[in-house]
Amino acid sequence: MQKRSFSPVELDAADPLRSFRSEFVINDPDLIYLDGNSLGRLPVRTASLMRQAVEQEWGVRLIRGWNEEWMALSERIGGKIARLIGAEPDEVILTDSTSVNLFKLAFAAMKYQADRDIILTDSLNFPSDLYVFQGLDAILTNACFVDVLKSDDDIITNEEFLLDRIGKETALVALSHVAYKSAFLYDMKRITEGAHEQGAMALWDLSHAVGAVPVDLNGAGADLAVGCTYKYLNGGPGSVAFLYVRKDLQDKLINPIWGWFAEQNPFEFTREFRPAAGIRRFLVSSPPVLSARATEPGLDLLLEAGMDRVRTKSVAQTEYLIRLCDEYLAPLGFELASPRDSAIRGSHVSIRHLEAFRINQAMISPPDGARQVIPDFRAPDLIRLGVAPLYNSFQDIYDTIHRIRQIVDGGIYQKMSGKREVVT
Ligand SMILES: Cc1ncc(COP(=O)(O)O)c(C=O)c1O
């Protein structure tokens, strides 16, 4: 049997995706960036595309740009995202933000099933998602109640309990496919089928899943989905999000915001709204063209790499990270706060420590002049290490763990103030 290598140099040398790193702007080669699950790196192609979009498309073509390129953007790029998430091109569209899309689709689902009134979600879901559901509860008086299943350990949700909780009053089961803190990866097919057995719909937030794990919405029979493009898709800060509505549902659902881009022909300027057929009826407004343009190069890189290869590398890297944590960080008081089994884990790993905040600070702003490492902190005690296989190396992971060890072992974190910025 061949001996398994744990040398980061050997692992990087054997990595078939290693050339993708040079597709990203890495101006500071000393910086280790493990936060691609919050904001992905800038693709080199995006920098030049943005220059062209601003100087040529906007600067020269002016209003003509709408017919030449911009009107088709939301559907064209949506069609590319569809290839990453197992959907047909006309089932996905680039539009609005994740939270706004979630509101539109959750509202549509509640309206469609007026004889049911429960949205079932869980405590691992992203707070903005929970707020959107609470908002629906507040405005759909007596027609929407939010049931939040509590995870026992904040790491996984017991899927049996979840399935048992779906009943005849459940309209919608709404979950994040990969949980934002622990990276717990749900069995989308099983839960979607469980929802359907009870006559409910399933809505998936793919923000931490798209570009990180293979997703098969059609294979799972999913009804609805939303997701962001600024994490593993590398679309840029606050870049436009996307939504998915299964084909057979599109003309049955009502988008609660009747903006002109959801009209059959916005430039006829009719006084009465006539919803467009198909996925376009879930649009609202003029697309933020520059932001939409910026989402494409990162998407193309993932399509070139192929999600199977991305997933294989992500599993190898997160397993490597956990192995190093067990060896070097567990003796220093760290605990794994993500599933150990890669079959139910996305592409980030959270580790727990009482001093997580100050350790995180010392990684980002080293008081001892060491190299910087950027992860992120999630209250109260988690350091979240995001692995983006297109640009993170095994060496990044090895060096990060050894840097954390040095910060704790050497008491370096004690030099940090513990004062929190707005964004952690
Ligand atoms: C899982 C998940 N859902 C929703 C959001 C919110 O996205 P947006 O700011 O586009 O509404 C985020 C943001 O990080 C997220 O991680």
The ligand as an SDF file (V2000), in Angstrom:
LIG
                    3D

 16 16  0  0  0  0  0  0  0  0999 V2000
  -26.3220   31.4320    4.5260 C   0  0  0  0  0  0  0  0  0  0  0  0
  -26.5080   32.8950    4.2680 C   0  0  0  0  0  0  0  0  0  0  0  0
  -27.7190   33.3500    3.9270 N   0  0  0  0  0  0  0  0  0  0  0  0
  -27.9420   34.6590    3.6920 C   0  0  0  0  0  0  0  0  0  0  0  0
  -26.9250   35.5780    3.8040 C   0  0  0  0  0  0  0  0  0  0  0  0
  -27.2250   37.0280    3.5870 C   0  0  0  0  0  0  0  0  0  0  0  0
  -26.9250   37.4220    2.3050 O   0  0  0  0  0  0  0  0  0  0  0  0
  -27.3230   38.8510    1.7450 P   0  0  0  0  0  0  0  0  0  0  0  0
  -26.4720   39.8570    2.4420 O   0  0  0  0  0  0  0  0  0  0  0  0
  -27.0400   38.7380    0.2630 O   0  0  0  0  0  0  0  0  0  0  0  0
  -28.7730   39.0710    2.0090 O   0  0  0  0  0  0  0  0  0  0  0  0
  -25.6330   35.1510    4.1310 C   0  0  0  0  0  0  0  0  0  0  0  0
  -24.5220   36.1060    4.2400 C   0  0  0  0  0  0  0  0  0  0  0  0
  -23.4050   35.8110    4.5330 O   0  0  0  0  0  0  0  0  0  0  0  0
  -25.4310   33.7830    4.3940 C   0  0  0  0  0  0  0  0  0  0  0  0
  -24.2250   33.3030    4.7590 O   0  0  0  0  0  0  0  0  0  0  0  0
  1  2  1  0
  2  3  1  0
  2 15  2  0
  3  4  2  0
  4  5  1  0
  5  6  1  0
  5 12  2  0
  6  7  1  0
  7  8  1  0
  8  9  2  0
  8 10  1  0
  8 11  1  0
 12 13  1  0
 12 15  1  0
 13 14  2  0
 15 16  1  0
M  END
$$$$
